[in-house]
Amino acid sequence: MTQPEKDLAYEILDVMVEALQNKPDYVDFPVKVDNRPREKGMSLSSAGKAERFLAHMHIGSPKKEGQPRYLLNMDMGTLAHDYIRWILNEYEHCTLSDAERTVSITLGAGGSAARVSGHIDGMLEFETAKLARNRKVKILLDIKCVDMYTFNSLDPRNPETNFWARARKWAAGNYVFDANETFENDNFKKSYLGQIAGYETALLEEGEEWDATAFILYNRNTSHFAVGIYDSAKTEELTNGFKYRAEGVLCDATPAKFEPCWPAEVGAEPHIVCQYCDYLHECFDIKTKIFRGKPRFNILRMR
């Protein structure tokens, strides 16, 4: 992350903290929670996923029965998204617009062309004399709600990897990070990059202009924030990769033909994300093991 990008990330972080510190004494904002099964069809929210996941989306999502932990996490994530956006929009020094704005890109051409849509979390505008010569900067936001373990695994002061932090037992707090560098080496989180690339491509096709793209991570255990700046130089490559995978699914949407979401072998580190997946019971054979006191899943290769 370049120094100007780091400066911008800190400015976004400062705006968020100031907005929360200056929030009204009484907060009343609308909340909508939707736990209905997803409609058939692919979405930009899964643009970073592999063909198998996209194929399952294309043929339709099952209803999540008997997964209260999943549903509760999703509900709390919705509440946090709405609350953060409401607080930012109420702050006098910034505005947040286009929350849940629908954007879409085109797959294929001619009579077989299809539109794939998604919803951005919003556009944040605020004045910054330091970075933009006394004009407002416009930031495309993507908000992610994470737990303590995930949040601290991204923190450069993470006590598991940093001696300074280990000496102080724990170092949870607000910080900034390079989104591309942090996410691209993580099999689960790198899908965030494909998702935001799809949003950027859709907005550019609409003629939208903005200054930078940022991820906001909210630690739901401690209420700390992390701001990651996304390098848009990756956008075309990531979007073309999604289009290639998605167009292959449209040609042959048989999930059994596709590889797992990422390579895995029996005995490999268990994939925590599987327990949250819509397609857990429709995917490859699953082997369960206990990891950090909870059931985790290994994906068994079919071929």
N, C-alpha and C positions, 0 to 999 in steps of 0.2 A: 504494500500500500504506500503510495507516494505521500509526501508530507502534506500537500494540499488536500488530498483525500482524507488523511487522518485529521486534519484541522476541521474539515467539514463534518466528519463523523462526531467529533467532540462538540461542535456547534449544535448538531441535531440532538445529541445527548443532553446538552445544557438546556435547550428549549423544552425538552420533555420533562426534565426534572423541575424546571421553573414553573411549567404549566401545572404540574401536580402539586407543587408547593403553594400555588396561588389559585387553586380550584375553589369554586364557590362553597360556602358553608353547607348549602343544601344541594344535593345532586339528584336530579330526576331525569332519566333518559330512557328511551324505548329499547327493549331487548326482544329479539325474535330468535327462538331456538327451533331448529328444524331437524328432526331425527328421522324423517322419512327416507326410504331407500332412494338411492340416486337414480335419476332417470337414465335410460340407456343412452349410450354415446360417450365419446371421449371428452375430456375437459383439459384446459390449459393447466389446471392445478396439478395434473399428473404428467405434465410434459416431460419431466425428467425420468419417468419410469420406463421400465423395459417393456418389450413387446407383449409379454404374457399378461402383465397388469393392464395394459391398454386394451388387449383383447377381451379381458373380463369386463372392463368398463363398457366396451362396445356392445357386448351381449346383455348387459344389465347387471346391477348389483343386488346381492341378496340382502334381506333385512337382517340386521344384527340382533339375533335373539340371545338372551342370556349373557350379555356382555355389559353389565351395569358400569364396570370400571371404565370401559371404553366410552360409553355414552356420557358418563359424568365428566370425563376429561374433555370431551368435545363441547359439552355445555359450558364448562368453565372457560374453555378457550374462546367461545363465542362471547361470553360476558366480558372477558378481558379485552378482546378486540374492540367491542362497542364502547367500553369504558375509556380505554386509551384514546380512541378517536374523538369521543365526546369531550374529554378534558382538553385535548389539543385544540379543538375547534372553539372552545370557550375562552381560551387564553388570548388576551388582547394583542399579543405580539406575534401571533401566527394564526393561520387558518388551515383547516383540513377540508378538502373537497373531494368529490368523486368517489366517496366510499361505496364499495360494492358496484362500481361502474362496470358494465359488461363490455368486454373487448373480445375480438375474435380474429383468427387467421384462417386462410384458405389452404386446404389440402387438395392436391391433385389439380386437374384442369379439365375443361370441357364438361361433358355431361356427367362425369364421375366426380366432379369437384364437390367438396364438403367443407362446411364451416365448423371450426372448433372454437368454443367460447370459454371464457373464464371471467373472474371478477377480481379487480384490483382492490387492495385494502384502502387506497386513498392517495391523494397528492397533498403533501405538506408544503406550505409556503411560509417563509419568515424572512425578516430583514437581517442582513449580515454585512456590516461595514468592512469586516476583515477579508471576506472572500469574494464579495460581489460588488464592491464599490457603491455602497449605499443603495442597492436595489434588492428586491426580494429574490431569493432562490427558490426553485421549485423542485421538490424531491418526490420521486415515485417510491412509495412505501410498501413493504411487505412485512406483516407482523406475524411473529411466531411465538407461541406460548410453550415454554419448556420447563422441565423439572430441574431440581438442584444438580443432579448428576450431569445432565446434558449441558446445562449452563456453564458449569465449572470445567467441563471437558474442553470448552472453547476458550476459556479464560487463560491468557498467557501467564497469569499468576497462579494457575492451577496447582494446588499443593502436591498432586501426584507427580508433577514434572518439574516443579520449580522449588529450589532449595529455600529461597526467601519465604515463600508461602508455606512450605512444610514446617518451617521453624515457628510459624505463627498459627499452626493447626488448620486454619481455613482462611481463604482470602476472597470470599464472595463479595461482590460489589459491582458498581457500574464500570463499564470499560468499552473500548472500541476494538474492532478486529477487521482483517481483510477477508471479506466473504468468499471470494474465489479460492484463496489459498486454504481457508479453513474448511470449506464444504467439499471441495473437489476430491479430497482424499478420504472422504467418509461415504461409505456405500449407501447409507440411509439419507444423509443430509444433502448429498450432491444433487438430488432431485430438485432441491430448492432452486438451484441455478438454472435448470431447464425450465422450470415454471416461470421464473422472473424473466428469462430470455423470451419466452412466448408472449408475456405481457408487453415487454418492450417492443417486440416486432409488431404486435397488433396496434400499439399506440403510434408507432412510427408510420404505419400504413394509413392511419387516420390523420396524419399531419401534426400530431401532438409534439410539443417541445417541452423539455424539462432539463434541469441542470445535472442531476445525478440520481442514482438508484440505490436505495439502502434497505437493509433488513433490520428490523427491530426485534430483538429477542427479549421476551419478558419472562423472568424467573418467577413462576407462580408460588414457589416456596418462600422466597425472601423479598419479592417485589423489587429486585434489582433489574436494571436494563443493560443490554449490550447493543451497540450499533455497528453494523457491518456494511462497508461500502462495496458495491458490486461493480466489477470492471466490465463495462459494456462492450469491450473489444471481443468478448467471448460470445456475444449475442447471436451473430449470424451462424457460427459453427454449431452452437447448441440448438438453435431453432431448426437448422437443416437436418440435424440428427433426429430430432423429434419428428419432423415431417417424413423422413425416410421410414422410421419405425411405424408411425401411424398409418402411412399409406400402405405399408405391407400388411397391416392388420385389416384395413378396409378391403384389401384384395382377398385375404384368407383369414377370417376371424375365428379359427379353430384354436382355442387356447393350448391344447395338448402339443401343438407343434413347436411351441416357444420354449426357450431356455428359462430358468428361474430368473427372478428379479436381479440377482447377482450370483456369481459363482459360489458354491458352497459344497462342502463335503461333510460326511458324518464325522463328528469329532471336532469340527471347526468351531470357532467362537459362535455361540448361539445368537440368533437374530432376534433382538427384542421387538423390532417393528412388526414381526409377523403376527403377534397377538392382537394388533390393532387393525390388521388388514381385512378389508371386506371379503377377500377371496381366500381366507385361511383354509376353509373346509372344501374349497374347490381347486386348490392348487396342487403342487406335487405332494407325494407322501411326506408326512410330517413326523419327525421324531422329537419328543419332548425331553428336556433335562432341566434340572434346577440350577439356576444361575442367580447369584445374589439373593437367594431365598425365594425366588419366584420362577414359575415355569417359563422356559424359553424354548425356541423352536430351531431345529436344524432342518434345512431343506435338503432332501435327498435327490440327487440328480437322477433323471430317468434315462439319460444317455450321455 
